[in-house]
Amino acid sequence: MSDSESSKESKKYVHNCTKCGSCCEKWSEVPIFIEDLQKWIADGTIHHVLPFLQIQETPPAYVRLILKKPAAGEEDPNPSGCPLYDYSNKICNIYSSMPLHCASYPLAYNGEKFYLVDRDSPGLGNGTMTAETLESAREIARNQFDAVSSSSAILPLLYTMIISSIMKKSQEAMASLSDEDQQQLEELLSKSKDDQETEDETDSQEEWEDITAVEEDTEKEE
Ligand code: SF4
């Protein structure tokens, strides 16, 4: 990008968070990069984040880390949105150490130029930005671009290594069992599989009975 393009873009981009919470309330999944983990391990934030970190597999080989609520219970008044968003006080619970994805929003960088990921962000055009705050925003967007590349290269490799290690350990544990213990384990596994199949059959039978009952009721009404 030429200097003239840079200055043109710098005049256009003004963003200051209005703390309306709209992005935190709508993002049910927040992408996390290796760089986020490094920062959180260094500053101790990792303890707040760990309960909500999940590995997401996207076949055939893409693996990514996300922040996501565990399956929301019926009693959860805010089943969607980021797990780290404090709805009562309208603030991020890790505001000073928020993920790159959030710190960069709504500015992004694609290796050649900067662009907006959300033209409707309420913070766009809000207030003013100094040259320093603008450069800081662009630096974060560049860091996020680098983080996407490094994490998409490293995470699948790490994941494969961990899964292989777990499989190897379970194979070794199986091999170290006596023939009798192995047989007992196989029986247990087989029983648990049978129980699951019986449960599934009972569920479908109950569903079928429900459908039949509804049909009979409908016929009576007619
Ligand atoms: S991590 Fe913080 S800033 Fe990012 S979506 Fe969640 S609550 Fe919002």
Boltz pocket constraint, residues with backbone or C-beta under 6 A from the ligand:
constraints:
  - pocket:
      binder: B
      contacts: [[A, 23], [A, 24], [A, 27], [A, 30], [A, 82], [A, 83], [A, 84], [A, 85], [A, 86], [A, 91], [A, 92], [A, 93], [A, 94], [A, 95], [A, 98], [A, 99], [A, 102]]
      max_distance: 6.0
